[in-house]
Amino acid sequence: MRIVHRRSRDLQREAPAALCTRCGGELYRGSPCWLVGGRRLCEECVSAWLLEEMAPFRALAGEVER
């Protein structure tokens, strides 16, 4: 019987599966990302993008009408 050792993925050799459309960062297979409005966002960029999109709804506590 022959033993075959499987190698784990070498992330330094793996080509990126996609790029973040905001920062241009590399996204590898299995890494989390968000598809929003036709854009692919990495984990670091999604919160900044969300805050920019929600900026028109920003208010200060105590100054908001009910």
N, CA, C and O atoms as a Tripos MOL2 file, in Angstrom:
@<TRIPOS>MOLECULE
protein
  264   263    66     0     0
PROTEIN
NO_CHARGES

@<TRIPOS>ATOM
      1 N           0.8330   -1.1670    0.0000 N.3       1 MET1
      2 CA          0.0000    0.0000    0.0000 C.3       1 MET1
      3 C           0.8900    1.2470    0.0000 C.2       1 MET1
      4 O           1.8990    1.3170    0.7020 O.2       1 MET1
      5 N           0.4840    2.2180   -0.8060 N.am      2 ARG2
      6 CA          1.2670    3.4410   -0.9390 C.3       2 ARG2
      7 C           0.5860    4.5640   -0.1600 C.2       2 ARG2
      8 O          -0.6280    4.7430   -0.2600 O.2       2 ARG2
      9 N           1.3520    5.3100    0.6030 N.am      3 ILE3
     10 CA          0.8100    6.4240    1.3830 C.3       3 ILE3
     11 C           0.9980    7.7140    0.5870 C.2       3 ILE3
     12 O           2.1000    8.0290    0.1380 O.2       3 ILE3
     13 N          -0.0840    8.4420    0.4250 N.am      4 VAL4
     14 CA         -0.0310    9.7140   -0.2940 C.3       4 VAL4
     15 C          -0.2850   10.8320    0.7090 C.2       4 VAL4
     16 O          -1.3400   10.8790    1.3430 O.2       4 VAL4
     17 N           0.6710   11.7170    0.8470 N.am      5 HIS5
     18 CA          0.5300   12.8480    1.7670 C.3       5 HIS5
     19 C          -0.0530   14.0360    0.9930 C.2       5 HIS5
     20 O           0.5100   14.4800   -0.0080 O.2       5 HIS5
     21 N          -1.1710   14.5290    1.4690 N.am      6 ARG6
     22 CA         -1.7650   15.7030    0.8290 C.3       6 ARG6
     23 C          -1.1300   16.9530    1.4070 C.2       6 ARG6
     24 O          -0.9510   17.0790    2.6190 O.2       6 ARG6
     25 N          -0.8040   17.8480    0.5400 N.am      7 ARG7
     26 CA         -0.2110   19.0970    0.9900 C.3       7 ARG7
     27 C          -1.3080   20.1080    1.2650 C.2       7 ARG7
     28 O          -2.3240   20.1420    0.5710 O.2       7 ARG7
     29 N          -1.0970   20.9210    2.2710 N.am      8 SER8
     30 CA         -2.0550   21.9870    2.5360 C.3       8 SER8
     31 C          -1.7890   23.1200    1.5410 C.2       8 SER8
     32 O          -0.6980   23.2360    0.9820 O.2       8 SER8
     33 N          -2.8070   23.9450    1.3380 N.am      9 ARG9
     34 CA         -2.6630   25.0340    0.3650 C.3       9 ARG9
     35 C          -1.5740   26.0050    0.8060 C.2       9 ARG9
     36 O          -1.5050   26.3770    1.9780 O.2       9 ARG9
     37 N          -0.7510   26.4020   -0.1050 N.am     10 ASP10
     38 CA          0.2740   27.4090    0.1530 C.3      10 ASP10
     39 C          -0.2960   28.7410   -0.3060 C.2      10 ASP10
     40 O          -0.3310   29.0270   -1.5030 O.2      10 ASP10
     41 N          -0.7450   29.5590    0.6460 N.am     11 LEU11
     42 CA         -1.4010   30.8200    0.3040 C.3      11 LEU11
     43 C          -0.4740   31.7940   -0.4130 C.2      11 LEU11
     44 O          -0.9430   32.6740   -1.1350 O.2      11 LEU11
     45 N           0.8290   31.6480   -0.2240 N.am     12 GLN12
     46 CA          1.7610   32.5370   -0.9070 C.3      12 GLN12
     47 C           1.8600   32.2120   -2.3910 C.2      12 GLN12
     48 O           2.2570   33.0660   -3.1840 O.2      12 GLN12
     49 N           1.5090   31.0040   -2.7730 N.am     13 ARG13
     50 CA          1.5650   30.6150   -4.1830 C.3      13 ARG13
     51 C           0.2120   30.6980   -4.8720 C.2      13 ARG13
     52 O           0.1340   30.7040   -6.1010 O.2      13 ARG13
     53 N          -0.8490   30.7620   -4.0830 N.am     14 GLU14
     54 CA         -2.1920   30.7610   -4.6430 C.3      14 GLU14
     55 C          -2.5170   32.1160   -5.2790 C.2      14 GLU14
     56 O          -2.2150   33.1640   -4.7080 O.2      14 GLU14
     57 N          -3.1190   32.0870   -6.4340 N.am     15 ALA15
     58 CA         -3.5270   33.3210   -7.1140 C.3      15 ALA15
     59 C          -4.8050   33.8270   -6.4710 C.2      15 ALA15
     60 O          -5.6540   33.0270   -6.0780 O.2      15 ALA15
     61 N          -4.9580   35.1430   -6.3550 N.am     16 PRO16
     62 CA         -6.1910   35.6700   -5.7560 C.3      16 PRO16
     63 C          -7.4050   35.3340   -6.6150 C.2      16 PRO16
     64 O          -7.3250   35.3270   -7.8430 O.2      16 PRO16
     65 N          -8.5270   35.0550   -5.9610 N.am     17 ALA17
     66 CA         -9.7610   34.7310   -6.6670 C.3      17 ALA17
     67 C         -10.4430   35.9960   -7.1740 C.2      17 ALA17
     68 O         -11.1530   35.9580   -8.1790 O.2      17 ALA17
     69 N         -10.2320   37.1150   -6.4850 N.am     18 ALA18
     70 CA        -10.8480   38.3900   -6.8730 C.3      18 ALA18
     71 C         -10.1070   39.5210   -6.1780 C.2      18 ALA18
     72 O          -9.2240   39.2900   -5.3520 O.2      18 ALA18
     73 N         -10.4830   40.7510   -6.5270 N.am     19 LEU19
     74 CA         -9.9250   41.9350   -5.8910 C.3      19 LEU19
     75 C         -11.0500   42.7650   -5.2940 C.2      19 LEU19
     76 O         -12.1560   42.8070   -5.8320 O.2      19 LEU19
     77 N         -10.7610   43.4200   -4.1840 N.am     20 CYS20
     78 CA        -11.7190   44.3410   -3.5840 C.3      20 CYS20
     79 C         -11.8110   45.5610   -4.5000 C.2      20 CYS20
     80 O         -10.7890   46.1080   -4.9140 O.2      20 CYS20
     81 N         -13.0330   45.9840   -4.8140 N.am     21 THR21
     82 CA        -13.1870   47.1220   -5.7250 C.3      21 THR21
     83 C         -12.9330   48.4500   -5.0250 C.2      21 THR21
     84 O         -12.8070   49.4750   -5.6940 O.2      21 THR21
     85 N         -12.8550   48.4610   -3.7220 N.am     22 ARG22
     86 CA        -12.6030   49.7000   -2.9830 C.3      22 ARG22
     87 C         -11.1120   49.9320   -2.7510 C.2      22 ARG22
     88 O         -10.5960   51.0050   -3.0610 O.2      22 ARG22
     89 N         -10.4190   48.9320   -2.2070 N.am     23 CYS23
     90 CA         -9.0010   49.1140   -1.8790 C.3      23 CYS23
     91 C          -8.0590   48.3840   -2.8330 C.2      23 CYS23
     92 O          -6.8560   48.6430   -2.8370 O.2      23 CYS23
     93 N          -8.6010   47.4720   -3.6410 N.am     24 GLY24
     94 CA         -7.7570   46.7110   -4.5550 C.3      24 GLY24
     95 C          -7.0610   45.5380   -3.9020 C.2      24 GLY24
     96 O          -6.2060   44.8990   -4.5160 O.2      24 GLY24
     97 N          -7.4240   45.2460   -2.6470 N.am     25 GLY25
     98 CA         -6.8170   44.1310   -1.9290 C.3      25 GLY25
     99 C          -7.1990   42.7900   -2.5440 C.2      25 GLY25
    100 O          -8.2630   42.6420   -3.1450 O.2      25 GLY25
    101 N          -6.3170   41.8350   -2.3820 N.am     26 GLU26
    102 CA         -6.5400   40.5080   -2.9520 C.3      26 GLU26
    103 C          -7.4710   39.6970   -2.0660 C.2      26 GLU26
    104 O          -7.3310   39.6850   -0.8430 O.2      26 GLU26
    105 N          -8.4170   39.0240   -2.6940 N.am     27 LEU27
    106 CA         -9.3370   38.1320   -1.9970 C.3      27 LEU27
    107 C          -9.0560   36.7170   -2.4630 C.2      27 LEU27
    108 O          -9.0980   36.4260   -3.6580 O.2      27 LEU27
    109 N          -8.7680   35.8390   -1.5130 N.am     28 TYR28
    110 CA         -8.4450   34.4630   -1.8430 C.3      28 TYR28
    111 C          -9.6580   33.5640   -1.6280 C.2      28 TYR28
    112 O         -10.5750   33.9120   -0.8850 O.2      28 TYR28
    113 N          -9.6540   32.4380   -2.2660 N.am     29 ARG29
    114 CA        -10.7400   31.4790   -2.1580 C.3      29 ARG29
    115 C         -11.0020   31.1650   -0.6870 C.2      29 ARG29
    116 O         -10.0880   30.8010    0.0530 O.2      29 ARG29
    117 N         -12.2540   31.3080   -0.2760 N.am     30 GLY30
    118 CA        -12.6330   31.0290    1.1030 C.3      30 GLY30
    119 C         -12.6070   32.2310    2.0170 C.2      30 GLY30
    120 O         -13.0930   32.1420    3.1440 O.2      30 GLY30
    121 N         -12.0560   33.3590    1.5760 N.am     31 SER31
    122 CA        -12.0320   34.5400    2.4350 C.3      31 SER31
    123 C         -13.3710   35.2750    2.3280 C.2      31 SER31
    124 O         -13.9720   35.3070    1.2540 O.2      31 SER31
    125 N         -13.8410   35.8640    3.4290 N.am     32 PRO32
    126 CA        -15.1430   36.5360    3.3930 C.3      32 PRO32
    127 C         -15.1050   37.8160    2.5590 C.2      32 PRO32
    128 O         -14.1290   38.5660    2.5830 O.2      32 PRO32
    129 N         -16.1890   38.0450    1.8220 N.am     33 CYS33
    130 CA        -16.3330   39.2880    1.0680 C.3      33 CYS33
    131 C         -17.8130   39.5690    0.8890 C.2      33 CYS33
    132 O         -18.6450   38.6840    1.0950 O.2      33 CYS33
    133 N         -18.1460   40.7900    0.5090 N.am     34 TRP34
    134 CA        -19.5300   41.1990    0.3330 C.3      34 TRP34
    135 C         -19.7290   41.7170   -1.0650 C.2      34 TRP34
    136 O         -18.9120   42.4860   -1.5710 O.2      34 TRP34
    137 N         -20.8220   41.2980   -1.7050 N.am     35 LEU35
    138 CA        -21.1980   41.7740   -3.0260 C.3      35 LEU35
    139 C         -22.3500   42.7460   -2.8370 C.2      35 LEU35
    140 O         -23.4710   42.3400   -2.5300 O.2      35 LEU35
    141 N         -22.0720   44.0330   -3.0210 N.am     36 VAL36
    142 CA        -23.0640   45.0670   -2.7660 C.3      36 VAL36
    143 C         -23.1150   46.0030   -3.9650 C.2      36 VAL36
    144 O         -22.1250   46.6500   -4.3040 O.2      36 VAL36
    145 N         -24.2660   46.0660   -4.5940 N.am     37 GLY37
    146 CA        -24.4320   46.9800   -5.7230 C.3      37 GLY37
    147 C         -23.4470   46.7290   -6.8520 C.2      37 GLY37
    148 O         -23.0020   47.6740   -7.5030 O.2      37 GLY37
    149 N         -23.1020   45.4850   -7.0920 N.am     38 GLY38
    150 CA        -22.1650   45.1590   -8.1550 C.3      38 GLY38
    151 C         -20.7130   45.3350   -7.7680 C.2      38 GLY38
    152 O         -19.8280   45.1440   -8.6020 O.2      38 GLY38
    153 N         -20.4500   45.6920   -6.5330 N.am     39 ARG39
    154 CA        -19.0810   45.8530   -6.0440 C.3      39 ARG39
    155 C         -18.7330   44.7210   -5.1040 C.2      39 ARG39
    156 O         -19.5890   44.2300   -4.3680 O.2      39 ARG39
    157 N         -17.4880   44.3070   -5.1280 N.am     40 ARG40
    158 CA        -16.9930   43.2660   -4.2300 C.3      40 ARG40
    159 C         -16.1200   43.9510   -3.1910 C.2      40 ARG40
    160 O         -15.1160   44.5820   -3.5210 O.2      40 ARG40
    161 N         -16.5240   43.8170   -1.9120 N.am     41 LEU41
    162 CA        -15.8280   44.5010   -0.8240 C.3      41 LEU41
    163 C         -15.2030   43.5000    0.1370 C.2      41 LEU41
    164 O         -15.8110   42.4840    0.4740 O.2      41 LEU41
    165 N         -13.9780   43.7980    0.5760 N.am     42 CYS42
    166 CA        -13.2990   42.9470    1.5460 C.3      42 CYS42
    167 C         -13.8190   43.2550    2.9510 C.2      42 CYS42
    168 O         -14.5980   44.1880    3.1460 O.2      42 CYS42
    169 N         -13.3870   42.4730    3.9030 N.am     43 GLU43
    170 CA        -13.8600   42.6040    5.2770 C.3      43 GLU43
    171 C         -13.4860   43.9650    5.8720 C.2      43 GLU43
    172 O         -14.2470   44.5120    6.6700 O.2      43 GLU43
    173 N         -12.3470   44.5110    5.5060 N.am     44 GLU44
    174 CA        -11.9140   45.7900    6.0510 C.3      44 GLU44
    175 C         -12.6950   46.9640    5.4480 C.2      44 GLU44
    176 O         -12.9320   47.9600    6.1300 O.2      44 GLU44
    177 N         -13.0850   46.8560    4.2050 N.am     45 CYS45
    178 CA        -13.7350   47.9640    3.5020 C.3      45 CYS45
    179 C         -15.2420   48.0250    3.6780 C.2      45 CYS45
    180 O         -15.8350   49.0880    3.4920 O.2      45 CYS45
    181 N         -15.8710   46.9270    4.0270 N.am     46 VAL46
    182 CA        -17.3290   46.9070    4.0620 C.3      46 VAL46
    183 C         -17.8810   47.8590    5.1190 C.2      46 VAL46
    184 O         -18.9110   48.4880    4.8720 O.2      46 VAL46
    185 N         -17.2510   47.9950    6.2780 N.am     47 SER47
    186 CA        -17.7760   48.8910    7.3080 C.3      47 SER47
    187 C         -17.6050   50.3510    6.9060 C.2      47 SER47
    188 O         -18.5030   51.1590    7.1460 O.2      47 SER47
    189 N         -16.4750   50.7100    6.3000 N.am     48 ALA48
    190 CA        -16.2700   52.0790    5.8400 C.3      48 ALA48
    191 C         -17.2560   52.4360    4.7340 C.2      48 ALA48
    192 O         -17.7880   53.5460    4.7040 O.2      48 ALA48
    193 N         -17.4960   51.5000    3.8330 N.am     49 TRP49
    194 CA        -18.4560   51.7360    2.7550 C.3      49 TRP49
    195 C         -19.8570   51.9390    3.3170 C.2      49 TRP49
    196 O         -20.5880   52.8220    2.8690 O.2      49 TRP49
    197 N         -20.2290   51.1270    4.2910 N.am     50 LEU50
    198 CA        -21.5550   51.2240    4.8920 C.3      50 LEU50
    199 C         -21.7430   52.5760    5.5840 C.2      50 LEU50
    200 O         -22.8070   53.1830    5.4640 O.2      50 LEU50
    201 N         -20.7320   53.0520    6.2990 N.am     51 LEU51
    202 CA        -20.8290   54.3580    6.9590 C.3      51 LEU51
    203 C         -20.9720   55.4840    5.9340 C.2      51 LEU51
    204 O         -21.7160   56.4360    6.1700 O.2      51 LEU51
    205 N         -20.2760   55.3920    4.8120 N.am     52 GLU52
    206 CA        -20.4150   56.4020    3.7600 C.3      52 GLU52
    207 C         -21.8130   56.3990    3.1630 C.2      52 GLU52
    208 O         -22.3870   57.4580    2.9090 O.2      52 GLU52
    209 N         -22.3610   55.2110    2.9380 N.am     53 GLU53
    210 CA        -23.6940   55.0950    2.3620 C.3      53 GLU53
    211 C         -24.7760   55.5970    3.3090 C.2      53 GLU53
    212 O         -25.7990   56.1220    2.8680 O.2      53 GLU53
    213 N         -24.5550   55.4390    4.5950 N.am     54 MET54
    214 CA        -25.5460   55.8490    5.5850 C.3      54 MET54
    215 C         -25.3620   57.2900    6.0550 C.2      54 MET54
    216 O         -26.1480   57.7610    6.8760 O.2      54 MET54
    217 N         -24.3560   57.9990    5.5650 N.am     55 ALA55
    218 CA        -24.0740   59.3780    5.9870 C.3      55 ALA55
    219 C         -25.2700   60.3190    5.8470 C.2      55 ALA55
    220 O         -25.4540   61.1620    6.7250 O.2      55 ALA55
    221 N         -26.0960   60.2310    4.7990 N.am     56 PRO56
    222 CA        -27.2440   61.1430    4.7130 C.3      56 PRO56
    223 C         -28.2540   60.9570    5.8490 C.2      56 PRO56
    224 O         -29.0610   61.8540    6.0920 O.2      56 PRO56
    225 N         -28.2340   59.8490    6.5330 N.am     57 PHE57
    226 CA        -29.1800   59.5730    7.6090 C.3      57 PHE57
    227 C         -28.5860   59.8470    8.9860 C.2      57 PHE57
    228 O         -29.2080   59.5470   10.0050 O.2      57 PHE57
    229 N         -27.3940   60.4120    9.0170 N.am     58 ARG58
    230 CA        -26.7070   60.6680   10.2840 C.3      58 ARG58
    231 C         -27.3740   61.8150   11.0210 C.2      58 ARG58
    232 O         -27.7450   62.8200   10.4140 O.2      58 ARG58
    233 N         -27.5260   61.6660   12.3190 N.am     59 ALA59
    234 CA        -28.1080   62.7100   13.1650 C.3      59 ALA59
    235 C         -27.4050   62.7000   14.5120 C.2      59 ALA59
    236 O         -26.6590   61.7740   14.8290 O.2      59 ALA59
    237 N         -27.6480   63.7300   15.2940 N.am     60 LEU60
    238 CA        -27.0810   63.8000   16.6230 C.3      60 LEU60
    239 C         -28.1660   63.4970   17.6350 C.2      60 LEU60
    240 O         -29.2990   63.9590   17.4980 O.2      60 LEU60
    241 N         -27.8260   62.7300   18.6410 N.am     61 ALA61
    242 CA        -28.7990   62.3760   19.6610 C.3      61 ALA61
    243 C         -29.2840   63.6510   20.3660 C.2      61 ALA61
    244 O         -28.4910   64.5320   20.6970 O.2      61 ALA61
    245 N         -30.5670   63.7280   20.5820 N.am     62 GLY62
    246 CA        -31.1560   64.9070   21.2150 C.3      62 GLY62
    247 C         -31.6520   65.9120   20.2020 C.2      62 GLY62
    248 O         -32.4330   66.7950   20.5560 O.2      62 GLY62
    249 N         -31.2320   65.8130   18.9670 N.am     63 GLU63
    250 CA        -31.6670   66.7320   17.9130 C.3      63 GLU63
    251 C         -32.5870   66.0630   16.9040 C.2      63 GLU63
    252 O         -32.9720   66.6810   15.9110 O.2      63 GLU63
    253 N         -32.9390   64.8230   17.1470 N.am     64 VAL64
    254 CA        -33.7660   64.0670   16.2210 C.3      64 VAL64
    255 C         -35.2290   64.2410   16.5940 C.2      64 VAL64
    256 O         -35.6010   64.0770   17.7560 O.2      64 VAL64
    257 N         -36.0650   64.5760   15.6020 N.am     65 GLU65
    258 CA        -37.4970   64.7020   15.8560 C.3      65 GLU65
    259 C         -38.1210   63.3190   15.8640 C.2      65 GLU65
    260 O         -37.6330   62.4040   15.2000 O.2      65 GLU65
    261 N         -39.1840   63.1730   16.6050 N.am     66 ARG66
    262 CA        -39.8540   61.8710   16.6570 C.3      66 ARG66
    263 C         -40.8740   61.7590   15.5990 C.2      66 ARG66
    264 O         -41.5390   60.7290   15.4900 O.2      66 ARG66
@<TRIPOS>BOND
     1     1     2 1
     2     2     3 1
     3     3     4 2
     4     3     5 am
     5     5     6 1
     6     6     7 1
     7     7     8 2
     8     7     9 am
     9     9    10 1
    10    10    11 1
    11    11    12 2
    12    11    13 am
    13    13    14 1
    14    14    15 1
    15    15    16 2
    16    15    17 am
    17    17    18 1
    18    18    19 1
    19    19    20 2
    20    19    21 am
    21    21    22 1
    22    22    23 1
    23    23    24 2
    24    23    25 am
    25    25    26 1
    26    26    27 1
    27    27    28 2
    28    27    29 am
    29    29    30 1
    30    30    31 1
    31    31    32 2
    32    31    33 am
    33    33    34 1
    34    34    35 1
    35    35    36 2
    36    35    37 am
    37    37    38 1
    38    38    39 1
    39    39    40 2
    40    39    41 am
    41    41    42 1
    42    42    43 1
    43    43    44 2
    44    43    45 am
    45    45    46 1
    46    46    47 1
    47    47    48 2
    48    47    49 am
    49    49    50 1
    50    50    51 1
    51    51    52 2
    52    51    53 am
    53    53    54 1
    54    54    55 1
    55    55    56 2
    56    55    57 am
    57    57    58 1
    58    58    59 1
    59    59    60 2
    60    59    61 am
    61    61    62 1
    62    62    63 1
    63    63    64 2
    64    63    65 am
    65    65    66 1
    66    66    67 1
    67    67    68 2
    68    67    69 am
    69    69    70 1
    70    70    71 1
    71    71    72 2
    72    71    73 am
    73    73    74 1
    74    74    75 1
    75    75    76 2
    76    75    77 am
    77    77    78 1
    78    78    79 1
    79    79    80 2
    80    79    81 am
    81    81    82 1
    82    82    83 1
    83    83    84 2
    84    83    85 am
    85    85    86 1
    86    86    87 1
    87    87    88 2
    88    87    89 am
    89    89    90 1
    90    90    91 1
    91    91    92 2
    92    91    93 am
    93    93    94 1
    94    94    95 1
    95    95    96 2
    96    95    97 am
    97    97    98 1
    98    98    99 1
    99    99   100 2
   100    99   101 am
   101   101   102 1
   102   102   103 1
   103   103   104 2
   104   103   105 am
   105   105   106 1
   106   106   107 1
   107   107   108 2
   108   107   109 am
   109   109   110 1
   110   110   111 1
   111   111   112 2
   112   111   113 am
   113   113   114 1
   114   114   115 1
   115   115   116 2
   116   115   117 am
   117   117   118 1
   118   118   119 1
   119   119   120 2
   120   119   121 am
   121   121   122 1
   122   122   123 1
   123   123   124 2
   124   123   125 am
   125   125   126 1
   126   126   127 1
   127   127   128 2
   128   127   129 am
   129   129   130 1
   130   130   131 1
   131   131   132 2
   132   131   133 am
   133   133   134 1
   134   134   135 1
   135   135   136 2
   136   135   137 am
   137   137   138 1
   138   138   139 1
   139   139   140 2
   140   139   141 am
   141   141   142 1
   142   142   143 1
   143   143   144 2
   144   143   145 am
   145   145   146 1
   146   146   147 1
   147   147   148 2
   148   147   149 am
   149   149   150 1
   150   150   151 1
   151   151   152 2
   152   151   153 am
   153   153   154 1
   154   154   155 1
   155   155   156 2
   156   155   157 am
   157   157   158 1
   158   158   159 1
   159   159   160 2
   160   159   161 am
   161   161   162 1
   162   162   163 1
   163   163   164 2
   164   163   165 am
   165   165   166 1
   166   166   167 1
   167   167   168 2
   168   167   169 am
   169   169   170 1
   170   170   171 1
   171   171   172 2
   172   171   173 am
   173   173   174 1
   174   174   175 1
   175   175   176 2
   176   175   177 am
   177   177   178 1
   178   178   179 1
   179   179   180 2
   180   179   181 am
   181   181   182 1
   182   182   183 1
   183   183   184 2
   184   183   185 am
   185   185   186 1
   186   186   187 1
   187   187   188 2
   188   187   189 am
   189   189   190 1
   190   190   191 1
   191   191   192 2
   192   191   193 am
   193   193   194 1
   194   194   195 1
   195   195   196 2
   196   195   197 am
   197   197   198 1
   198   198   199 1
   199   199   200 2
   200   199   201 am
   201   201   202 1
   202   202   203 1
   203   203   204 2
   204   203   205 am
   205   205   206 1
   206   206   207 1
   207   207   208 2
   208   207   209 am
   209   209   210 1
   210   210   211 1
   211   211   212 2
   212   211   213 am
   213   213   214 1
   214   214   215 1
   215   215   216 2
   216   215   217 am
   217   217   218 1
   218   218   219 1
   219   219   220 2
   220   219   221 am
   221   221   222 1
   222   222   223 1
   223   223   224 2
   224   223   225 am
   225   225   226 1
   226   226   227 1
   227   227   228 2
   228   227   229 am
   229   229   230 1
   230   230   231 1
   231   231   232 2
   232   231   233 am
   233   233   234 1
   234   234   235 1
   235   235   236 2
   236   235   237 am
   237   237   238 1
   238   238   239 1
   239   239   240 2
   240   239   241 am
   241   241   242 1
   242   242   243 1
   243   243   244 2
   244   243   245 am
   245   245   246 1
   246   246   247 1
   247   247   248 2
   248   247   249 am
   249   249   250 1
   250   250   251 1
   251   251   252 2
   252   251   253 am
   253   253   254 1
   254   254   255 1
   255   255   256 2
   256   255   257 am
   257   257   258 1
   258   258   259 1
   259   259   260 2
   260   259   261 am
   261   261   262 1
   262   262   263 1
   263   263   264 2
@<TRIPOS>SUBSTRUCTURE
     1 MET1         2 RESIDUE 1 A MET
     2 ARG2         6 RESIDUE 1 A ARG
     3 ILE3        10 RESIDUE 1 A ILE
     4 VAL4        14 RESIDUE 1 A VAL
     5 HIS5        18 RESIDUE 1 A HIS
     6 ARG6        22 RESIDUE 1 A ARG
     7 ARG7        26 RESIDUE 1 A ARG
     8 SER8        30 RESIDUE 1 A SER
     9 ARG9        34 RESIDUE 1 A ARG
    10 ASP10       38 RESIDUE 1 A ASP
    11 LEU11       42 RESIDUE 1 A LEU
    12 GLN12       46 RESIDUE 1 A GLN
    13 ARG13       50 RESIDUE 1 A ARG
    14 GLU14       54 RESIDUE 1 A GLU
    15 ALA15       58 RESIDUE 1 A ALA
    16 PRO16       62 RESIDUE 1 A PRO
    17 ALA17       66 RESIDUE 1 A ALA
    18 ALA18       70 RESIDUE 1 A ALA
    19 LEU19       74 RESIDUE 1 A LEU
    20 CYS20       78 RESIDUE 1 A CYS
    21 THR21       82 RESIDUE 1 A THR
    22 ARG22       86 RESIDUE 1 A ARG
    23 CYS23       90 RESIDUE 1 A CYS
    24 GLY24       94 RESIDUE 1 A GLY
    25 GLY25       98 RESIDUE 1 A GLY
    26 GLU26      102 RESIDUE 1 A GLU
    27 LEU27      106 RESIDUE 1 A LEU
    28 TYR28      110 RESIDUE 1 A TYR
    29 ARG29      114 RESIDUE 1 A ARG
    30 GLY30      118 RESIDUE 1 A GLY
    31 SER31      122 RESIDUE 1 A SER
    32 PRO32      126 RESIDUE 1 A PRO
    33 CYS33      130 RESIDUE 1 A CYS
    34 TRP34      134 RESIDUE 1 A TRP
    35 LEU35      138 RESIDUE 1 A LEU
    36 VAL36      142 RESIDUE 1 A VAL
    37 GLY37      146 RESIDUE 1 A GLY
    38 GLY38      150 RESIDUE 1 A GLY
    39 ARG39      154 RESIDUE 1 A ARG
    40 ARG40      158 RESIDUE 1 A ARG
    41 LEU41      162 RESIDUE 1 A LEU
    42 CYS42      166 RESIDUE 1 A CYS
    43 GLU43      170 RESIDUE 1 A GLU
    44 GLU44      174 RESIDUE 1 A GLU
    45 CYS45      178 RESIDUE 1 A CYS
    46 VAL46      182 RESIDUE 1 A VAL
    47 SER47      186 RESIDUE 1 A SER
    48 ALA48      190 RESIDUE 1 A ALA
    49 TRP49      194 RESIDUE 1 A TRP
    50 LEU50      198 RESIDUE 1 A LEU
    51 LEU51      202 RESIDUE 1 A LEU
    52 GLU52      206 RESIDUE 1 A GLU
    53 GLU53      210 RESIDUE 1 A GLU
    54 MET54      214 RESIDUE 1 A MET
    55 ALA55      218 RESIDUE 1 A ALA
    56 PRO56      222 RESIDUE 1 A PRO
    57 PHE57      226 RESIDUE 1 A PHE
    58 ARG58      230 RESIDUE 1 A ARG
    59 ALA59      234 RESIDUE 1 A ALA
    60 LEU60      238 RESIDUE 1 A LEU
    61 ALA61      242 RESIDUE 1 A ALA
    62 GLY62      246 RESIDUE 1 A GLY
    63 GLU63      250 RESIDUE 1 A GLU
    64 VAL64      254 RESIDUE 1 A VAL
    65 GLU65      258 RESIDUE 1 A GLU
    66 ARG66      262 RESIDUE 1 A ARG
